[in-house]
Amino acid sequence: MTLTHAKANTVYNVLAVAGAGNTRRRLLDMGFTPACKLFVAATAPTGGTVLVRLRGFSVALREDAASLIELTAERQ
């Protein structure tokens, strides 16, 4: 599953970051690294933007960048 399909108010683990070049490097530099936990705080009602909290800060990602982040649901 990718971040574009994630549900709001849910915790996930990052499996991988796809893509190449500067886009992938930028996501990795922001902290979207494998095994990182993130909280999906909100999604735009019309799609297009996802608000995520990870590593002590919040990030709003557009749909094209969010589709590069592969997730798995956190086990409880």
Phi and psi restraints in degrees (range 20) as a CNS / XPLOR table:
assign (resid 1 and name C) (resid 2 and name N)
       (resid 2 and name CA) (resid 2 and name C) 1.0 -104.5 20.0 2
assign (resid 2 and name N) (resid 2 and name CA)
       (resid 2 and name C) (resid 3 and name N) 1.0 168.9 20.0 2
assign (resid 2 and name C) (resid 3 and name N)
       (resid 3 and name CA) (resid 3 and name C) 1.0 -63.2 20.0 2
assign (resid 3 and name N) (resid 3 and name CA)
       (resid 3 and name C) (resid 4 and name N) 1.0 -25.1 20.0 2
assign (resid 3 and name C) (resid 4 and name N)
       (resid 4 and name CA) (resid 4 and name C) 1.0 -67.4 20.0 2
assign (resid 4 and name N) (resid 4 and name CA)
       (resid 4 and name C) (resid 5 and name N) 1.0 -22.7 20.0 2
assign (resid 4 and name C) (resid 5 and name N)
       (resid 5 and name CA) (resid 5 and name C) 1.0 -101.2 20.0 2
assign (resid 5 and name N) (resid 5 and name CA)
       (resid 5 and name C) (resid 6 and name N) 1.0 4.8 20.0 2
assign (resid 5 and name C) (resid 6 and name N)
       (resid 6 and name CA) (resid 6 and name C) 1.0 -73.2 20.0 2
assign (resid 6 and name N) (resid 6 and name CA)
       (resid 6 and name C) (resid 7 and name N) 1.0 148.6 20.0 2
assign (resid 6 and name C) (resid 7 and name N)
       (resid 7 and name CA) (resid 7 and name C) 1.0 -91.3 20.0 2
assign (resid 7 and name N) (resid 7 and name CA)
       (resid 7 and name C) (resid 8 and name N) 1.0 146.4 20.0 2
assign (resid 7 and name C) (resid 8 and name N)
       (resid 8 and name CA) (resid 8 and name C) 1.0 -67.0 20.0 2
assign (resid 8 and name N) (resid 8 and name CA)
       (resid 8 and name C) (resid 9 and name N) 1.0 154.2 20.0 2
assign (resid 8 and name C) (resid 9 and name N)
       (resid 9 and name CA) (resid 9 and name C) 1.0 61.6 20.0 2
assign (resid 9 and name N) (resid 9 and name CA)
       (resid 9 and name C) (resid 10 and name N) 1.0 38.2 20.0 2
assign (resid 9 and name C) (resid 10 and name N)
       (resid 10 and name CA) (resid 10 and name C) 1.0 -133.8 20.0 2
assign (resid 10 and name N) (resid 10 and name CA)
       (resid 10 and name C) (resid 11 and name N) 1.0 145.7 20.0 2
assign (resid 10 and name C) (resid 11 and name N)
       (resid 11 and name CA) (resid 11 and name C) 1.0 -98.9 20.0 2
assign (resid 11 and name N) (resid 11 and name CA)
       (resid 11 and name C) (resid 12 and name N) 1.0 136.2 20.0 2
assign (resid 11 and name C) (resid 12 and name N)
       (resid 12 and name CA) (resid 12 and name C) 1.0 -131.9 20.0 2
assign (resid 12 and name N) (resid 12 and name CA)
       (resid 12 and name C) (resid 13 and name N) 1.0 163.0 20.0 2
assign (resid 12 and name C) (resid 13 and name N)
       (resid 13 and name CA) (resid 13 and name C) 1.0 -111.1 20.0 2
assign (resid 13 and name N) (resid 13 and name CA)
       (resid 13 and name C) (resid 14 and name N) 1.0 139.8 20.0 2
assign (resid 13 and name C) (resid 14 and name N)
       (resid 14 and name CA) (resid 14 and name C) 1.0 -78.9 20.0 2
assign (resid 14 and name N) (resid 14 and name CA)
       (resid 14 and name C) (resid 15 and name N) 1.0 126.4 20.0 2
assign (resid 14 and name C) (resid 15 and name N)
       (resid 15 and name CA) (resid 15 and name C) 1.0 -89.3 20.0 2
assign (resid 15 and name N) (resid 15 and name CA)
       (resid 15 and name C) (resid 16 and name N) 1.0 -48.0 20.0 2
assign (resid 15 and name C) (resid 16 and name N)
       (resid 16 and name CA) (resid 16 and name C) 1.0 -161.9 20.0 2
assign (resid 16 and name N) (resid 16 and name CA)
       (resid 16 and name C) (resid 17 and name N) 1.0 162.1 20.0 2
assign (resid 16 and name C) (resid 17 and name N)
       (resid 17 and name CA) (resid 17 and name C) 1.0 -119.2 20.0 2
assign (resid 17 and name N) (resid 17 and name CA)
       (resid 17 and name C) (resid 18 and name N) 1.0 117.4 20.0 2
assign (resid 17 and name C) (resid 18 and name N)
       (resid 18 and name CA) (resid 18 and name C) 1.0 -86.7 20.0 2
assign (resid 18 and name N) (resid 18 and name CA)
       (resid 18 and name C) (resid 19 and name N) 1.0 -172.5 20.0 2
assign (resid 18 and name C) (resid 19 and name N)
       (resid 19 and name CA) (resid 19 and name C) 1.0 93.4 20.0 2
assign (resid 19 and name N) (resid 19 and name CA)
       (resid 19 and name C) (resid 20 and name N) 1.0 -177.0 20.0 2
assign (resid 19 and name C) (resid 20 and name N)
       (resid 20 and name CA) (resid 20 and name C) 1.0 -148.2 20.0 2
assign (resid 20 and name N) (resid 20 and name CA)
       (resid 20 and name C) (resid 21 and name N) 1.0 163.1 20.0 2
assign (resid 20 and name C) (resid 21 and name N)
       (resid 21 and name CA) (resid 21 and name C) 1.0 69.8 20.0 2
assign (resid 21 and name N) (resid 21 and name CA)
       (resid 21 and name C) (resid 22 and name N) 1.0 -144.9 20.0 2
assign (resid 21 and name C) (resid 22 and name N)
       (resid 22 and name CA) (resid 22 and name C) 1.0 -66.0 20.0 2
assign (resid 22 and name N) (resid 22 and name CA)
       (resid 22 and name C) (resid 23 and name N) 1.0 -32.7 20.0 2
assign (resid 22 and name C) (resid 23 and name N)
       (resid 23 and name CA) (resid 23 and name C) 1.0 -63.6 20.0 2
assign (resid 23 and name N) (resid 23 and name CA)
       (resid 23 and name C) (resid 24 and name N) 1.0 -47.9 20.0 2
assign (resid 23 and name C) (resid 24 and name N)
       (resid 24 and name CA) (resid 24 and name C) 1.0 -64.3 20.0 2
assign (resid 24 and name N) (resid 24 and name CA)
       (resid 24 and name C) (resid 25 and name N) 1.0 -44.1 20.0 2
assign (resid 24 and name C) (resid 25 and name N)
       (resid 25 and name CA) (resid 25 and name C) 1.0 -60.7 20.0 2
assign (resid 25 and name N) (resid 25 and name CA)
       (resid 25 and name C) (resid 26 and name N) 1.0 -40.8 20.0 2
assign (resid 25 and name C) (resid 26 and name N)
       (resid 26 and name CA) (resid 26 and name C) 1.0 -63.6 20.0 2
assign (resid 26 and name N) (resid 26 and name CA)
       (resid 26 and name C) (resid 27 and name N) 1.0 -43.2 20.0 2
assign (resid 26 and name C) (resid 27 and name N)
       (resid 27 and name CA) (resid 27 and name C) 1.0 -64.5 20.0 2
assign (resid 27 and name N) (resid 27 and name CA)
       (resid 27 and name C) (resid 28 and name N) 1.0 -41.5 20.0 2
assign (resid 27 and name C) (resid 28 and name N)
       (resid 28 and name CA) (resid 28 and name C) 1.0 -64.5 20.0 2
assign (resid 28 and name N) (resid 28 and name CA)
       (resid 28 and name C) (resid 29 and name N) 1.0 -41.0 20.0 2
assign (resid 28 and name C) (resid 29 and name N)
       (resid 29 and name CA) (resid 29 and name C) 1.0 -65.0 20.0 2
assign (resid 29 and name N) (resid 29 and name CA)
       (resid 29 and name C) (resid 30 and name N) 1.0 -29.8 20.0 2
assign (resid 29 and name C) (resid 30 and name N)
       (resid 30 and name CA) (resid 30 and name C) 1.0 -75.7 20.0 2
assign (resid 30 and name N) (resid 30 and name CA)
       (resid 30 and name C) (resid 31 and name N) 1.0 -9.8 20.0 2
assign (resid 30 and name C) (resid 31 and name N)
       (resid 31 and name CA) (resid 31 and name C) 1.0 111.1 20.0 2
assign (resid 31 and name N) (resid 31 and name CA)
       (resid 31 and name C) (resid 32 and name N) 1.0 2.7 20.0 2
assign (resid 31 and name C) (resid 32 and name N)
       (resid 32 and name CA) (resid 32 and name C) 1.0 -81.6 20.0 2
assign (resid 32 and name N) (resid 32 and name CA)
       (resid 32 and name C) (resid 33 and name N) 1.0 74.4 20.0 2
assign (resid 32 and name C) (resid 33 and name N)
       (resid 33 and name CA) (resid 33 and name C) 1.0 -108.6 20.0 2
assign (resid 33 and name N) (resid 33 and name CA)
       (resid 33 and name C) (resid 34 and name N) 1.0 155.1 20.0 2
assign (resid 33 and name C) (resid 34 and name N)
       (resid 34 and name CA) (resid 34 and name C) 1.0 -54.4 20.0 2
assign (resid 34 and name N) (resid 34 and name CA)
       (resid 34 and name C) (resid 35 and name N) 1.0 141.6 20.0 2
assign (resid 34 and name C) (resid 35 and name N)
       (resid 35 and name CA) (resid 35 and name C) 1.0 76.1 20.0 2
assign (resid 35 and name N) (resid 35 and name CA)
       (resid 35 and name C) (resid 36 and name N) 1.0 3.7 20.0 2
assign (resid 35 and name C) (resid 36 and name N)
       (resid 36 and name CA) (resid 36 and name C) 1.0 -78.7 20.0 2
assign (resid 36 and name N) (resid 36 and name CA)
       (resid 36 and name C) (resid 37 and name N) 1.0 137.8 20.0 2
assign (resid 36 and name C) (resid 37 and name N)
       (resid 37 and name CA) (resid 37 and name C) 1.0 -88.2 20.0 2
assign (resid 37 and name N) (resid 37 and name CA)
       (resid 37 and name C) (resid 38 and name N) 1.0 141.3 20.0 2
assign (resid 37 and name C) (resid 38 and name N)
       (resid 38 and name CA) (resid 38 and name C) 1.0 -140.4 20.0 2
assign (resid 38 and name N) (resid 38 and name CA)
       (resid 38 and name C) (resid 39 and name N) 1.0 153.8 20.0 2
assign (resid 38 and name C) (resid 39 and name N)
       (resid 39 and name CA) (resid 39 and name C) 1.0 -115.8 20.0 2
assign (resid 39 and name N) (resid 39 and name CA)
       (resid 39 and name C) (resid 40 and name N) 1.0 122.6 20.0 2
assign (resid 39 and name C) (resid 40 and name N)
       (resid 40 and name CA) (resid 40 and name C) 1.0 -84.2 20.0 2
assign (resid 40 and name N) (resid 40 and name CA)
       (resid 40 and name C) (resid 41 and name N) 1.0 105.8 20.0 2
assign (resid 40 and name C) (resid 41 and name N)
       (resid 41 and name CA) (resid 41 and name C) 1.0 -78.9 20.0 2
assign (resid 41 and name N) (resid 41 and name CA)
       (resid 41 and name C) (resid 42 and name N) 1.0 -39.7 20.0 2
assign (resid 41 and name C) (resid 42 and name N)
       (resid 42 and name CA) (resid 42 and name C) 1.0 -162.6 20.0 2
assign (resid 42 and name N) (resid 42 and name CA)
       (resid 42 and name C) (resid 43 and name N) 1.0 156.9 20.0 2
assign (resid 42 and name C) (resid 43 and name N)
       (resid 43 and name CA) (resid 43 and name C) 1.0 -129.0 20.0 2
assign (resid 43 and name N) (resid 43 and name CA)
       (resid 43 and name C) (resid 44 and name N) 1.0 147.5 20.0 2
assign (resid 43 and name C) (resid 44 and name N)
       (resid 44 and name CA) (resid 44 and name C) 1.0 -67.7 20.0 2
assign (resid 44 and name N) (resid 44 and name CA)
       (resid 44 and name C) (resid 45 and name N) 1.0 139.5 20.0 2
assign (resid 44 and name C) (resid 45 and name N)
       (resid 45 and name CA) (resid 45 and name C) 1.0 -61.4 20.0 2
assign (resid 45 and name N) (resid 45 and name CA)
       (resid 45 and name C) (resid 46 and name N) 1.0 -30.0 20.0 2
assign (resid 45 and name C) (resid 46 and name N)
       (resid 46 and name CA) (resid 46 and name C) 1.0 -95.7 20.0 2
assign (resid 46 and name N) (resid 46 and name CA)
       (resid 46 and name C) (resid 47 and name N) 1.0 5.2 20.0 2
assign (resid 46 and name C) (resid 47 and name N)
       (resid 47 and name CA) (resid 47 and name C) 1.0 81.7 20.0 2
assign (resid 47 and name N) (resid 47 and name CA)
       (resid 47 and name C) (resid 48 and name N) 1.0 177.7 20.0 2
assign (resid 47 and name C) (resid 48 and name N)
       (resid 48 and name CA) (resid 48 and name C) 1.0 102.8 20.0 2
assign (resid 48 and name N) (resid 48 and name CA)
       (resid 48 and name C) (resid 49 and name N) 1.0 -33.1 20.0 2
assign (resid 48 and name C) (resid 49 and name N)
       (resid 49 and name CA) (resid 49 and name C) 1.0 -138.6 20.0 2
assign (resid 49 and name N) (resid 49 and name CA)
       (resid 49 and name C) (resid 50 and name N) 1.0 141.1 20.0 2
assign (resid 49 and name C) (resid 50 and name N)
       (resid 50 and name CA) (resid 50 and name C) 1.0 -128.9 20.0 2
assign (resid 50 and name N) (resid 50 and name CA)
       (resid 50 and name C) (resid 51 and name N) 1.0 129.9 20.0 2
assign (resid 50 and name C) (resid 51 and name N)
       (resid 51 and name CA) (resid 51 and name C) 1.0 -98.6 20.0 2
assign (resid 51 and name N) (resid 51 and name CA)
       (resid 51 and name C) (resid 52 and name N) 1.0 122.6 20.0 2
assign (resid 51 and name C) (resid 52 and name N)
       (resid 52 and name CA) (resid 52 and name C) 1.0 -125.8 20.0 2
assign (resid 52 and name N) (resid 52 and name CA)
       (resid 52 and name C) (resid 53 and name N) 1.0 142.5 20.0 2
assign (resid 52 and name C) (resid 53 and name N)
       (resid 53 and name CA) (resid 53 and name C) 1.0 -114.2 20.0 2
assign (resid 53 and name N) (resid 53 and name CA)
       (resid 53 and name C) (resid 54 and name N) 1.0 127.0 20.0 2
assign (resid 53 and name C) (resid 54 and name N)
       (resid 54 and name CA) (resid 54 and name C) 1.0 -154.6 20.0 2
assign (resid 54 and name N) (resid 54 and name CA)
       (resid 54 and name C) (resid 55 and name N) 1.0 147.2 20.0 2
assign (resid 54 and name C) (resid 55 and name N)
       (resid 55 and name CA) (resid 55 and name C) 1.0 51.3 20.0 2
assign (resid 55 and name N) (resid 55 and name CA)
       (resid 55 and name C) (resid 56 and name N) 1.0 33.6 20.0 2
assign (resid 55 and name C) (resid 56 and name N)
       (resid 56 and name CA) (resid 56 and name C) 1.0 86.1 20.0 2
assign (resid 56 and name N) (resid 56 and name CA)
       (resid 56 and name C) (resid 57 and name N) 1.0 9.6 20.0 2
assign (resid 56 and name C) (resid 57 and name N)
       (resid 57 and name CA) (resid 57 and name C) 1.0 -143.7 20.0 2
assign (resid 57 and name N) (resid 57 and name CA)
       (resid 57 and name C) (resid 58 and name N) 1.0 167.6 20.0 2
assign (resid 57 and name C) (resid 58 and name N)
       (resid 58 and name CA) (resid 58 and name C) 1.0 -109.9 20.0 2
assign (resid 58 and name N) (resid 58 and name CA)
       (resid 58 and name C) (resid 59 and name N) 1.0 144.3 20.0 2
assign (resid 58 and name C) (resid 59 and name N)
       (resid 59 and name CA) (resid 59 and name C) 1.0 -135.4 20.0 2
assign (resid 59 and name N) (resid 59 and name CA)
       (resid 59 and name C) (resid 60 and name N) 1.0 133.4 20.0 2
assign (resid 59 and name C) (resid 60 and name N)
       (resid 60 and name CA) (resid 60 and name C) 1.0 -103.4 20.0 2
assign (resid 60 and name N) (resid 60 and name CA)
       (resid 60 and name C) (resid 61 and name N) 1.0 122.2 20.0 2
assign (resid 60 and name C) (resid 61 and name N)
       (resid 61 and name CA) (resid 61 and name C) 1.0 -113.9 20.0 2
assign (resid 61 and name N) (resid 61 and name CA)
       (resid 61 and name C) (resid 62 and name N) 1.0 141.0 20.0 2
assign (resid 61 and name C) (resid 62 and name N)
       (resid 62 and name CA) (resid 62 and name C) 1.0 -73.8 20.0 2
assign (resid 62 and name N) (resid 62 and name CA)
       (resid 62 and name C) (resid 63 and name N) 1.0 163.2 20.0 2
assign (resid 62 and name C) (resid 63 and name N)
       (resid 63 and name CA) (resid 63 and name C) 1.0 -60.3 20.0 2
assign (resid 63 and name N) (resid 63 and name CA)
       (resid 63 and name C) (resid 64 and name N) 1.0 -37.3 20.0 2
assign (resid 63 and name C) (resid 64 and name N)
       (resid 64 and name CA) (resid 64 and name C) 1.0 -65.3 20.0 2
assign (resid 64 and name N) (resid 64 and name CA)
       (resid 64 and name C) (resid 65 and name N) 1.0 -38.2 20.0 2
assign (resid 64 and name C) (resid 65 and name N)
       (resid 65 and name CA) (resid 65 and name C) 1.0 -75.6 20.0 2
assign (resid 65 and name N) (resid 65 and name CA)
       (resid 65 and name C) (resid 66 and name N) 1.0 -39.3 20.0 2
assign (resid 65 and name C) (resid 66 and name N)
       (resid 66 and name CA) (resid 66 and name C) 1.0 -64.3 20.0 2
assign (resid 66 and name N) (resid 66 and name CA)
       (resid 66 and name C) (resid 67 and name N) 1.0 -29.1 20.0 2
assign (resid 66 and name C) (resid 67 and name N)
       (resid 67 and name CA) (resid 67 and name C) 1.0 -71.0 20.0 2
assign (resid 67 and name N) (resid 67 and name CA)
       (resid 67 and name C) (resid 68 and name N) 1.0 -12.2 20.0 2
assign (resid 67 and name C) (resid 68 and name N)
       (resid 68 and name CA) (resid 68 and name C) 1.0 -87.9 20.0 2
assign (resid 68 and name N) (resid 68 and name CA)
       (resid 68 and name C) (resid 69 and name N) 1.0 -10.1 20.0 2
assign (resid 68 and name C) (resid 69 and name N)
       (resid 69 and name CA) (resid 69 and name C) 1.0 -100.4 20.0 2
assign (resid 69 and name N) (resid 69 and name CA)
       (resid 69 and name C) (resid 70 and name N) 1.0 116.6 20.0 2
assign (resid 69 and name C) (resid 70 and name N)
       (resid 70 and name CA) (resid 70 and name C) 1.0 -92.8 20.0 2
assign (resid 70 and name N) (resid 70 and name CA)
       (resid 70 and name C) (resid 71 and name N) 1.0 135.2 20.0 2
assign (resid 70 and name C) (resid 71 and name N)
       (resid 71 and name CA) (resid 71 and name C) 1.0 -126.4 20.0 2
assign (resid 71 and name N) (resid 71 and name CA)
       (resid 71 and name C) (resid 72 and name N) 1.0 162.2 20.0 2
assign (resid 71 and name C) (resid 72 and name N)
       (resid 72 and name CA) (resid 72 and name C) 1.0 -135.8 20.0 2
assign (resid 72 and name N) (resid 72 and name CA)
       (resid 72 and name C) (resid 73 and name N) 1.0 147.2 20.0 2
assign (resid 72 and name C) (resid 73 and name N)
       (resid 73 and name CA) (resid 73 and name C) 1.0 -67.3 20.0 2
assign (resid 73 and name N) (resid 73 and name CA)
       (resid 73 and name C) (resid 74 and name N) 1.0 142.7 20.0 2
assign (resid 73 and name C) (resid 74 and name N)
       (resid 74 and name CA) (resid 74 and name C) 1.0 -72.2 20.0 2
assign (resid 74 and name N) (resid 74 and name CA)
       (resid 74 and name C) (resid 75 and name N) 1.0 135.6 20.0 2
assign (resid 74 and name C) (resid 75 and name N)
       (resid 75 and name CA) (resid 75 and name C) 1.0 -78.7 20.0 2
assign (resid 75 and name N) (resid 75 and name CA)
       (resid 75 and name C) (resid 76 and name N) 1.0 143.2 20.0 2
